[in-house]
Amino acid sequence: MKIFFLTLALFFFVKSSFAQHSYIDSLKYDLGKAKDDTNKVWIYQSLGAHYQWSYPDSALLYTSPGLQLAQKL
């Protein structure tokens, strides 16, 4: 019974990590197609928020252009 629950927990962990990557990939795709407006700022912010704890340097790479665009608008 313990093996069943361990397998089930592992399955959900792997599934959730793939879901996060697909969400980030879709944000990156949308970023490439977005016009310079508030939607693009929100995409930059969302990408920065997803990377802030795991990859803070990547978070800065996304939030800095978002801040510059927001100031320009």
MOCORRA-V323561 format. One record per helix or strand of 2 or more residues. SS is the DSSP state (hx for helix, st for strand). FROM is the first residue (numbers start at 1). TO is the last residue. If there is no record, write none. Layout:
# MOCORRA-V323561
SS:FROM:TO / SS:FROM:TO
This chain:
# MOCORRA-V323561
hx:2:33 / hx:38:51 / hx:56:72
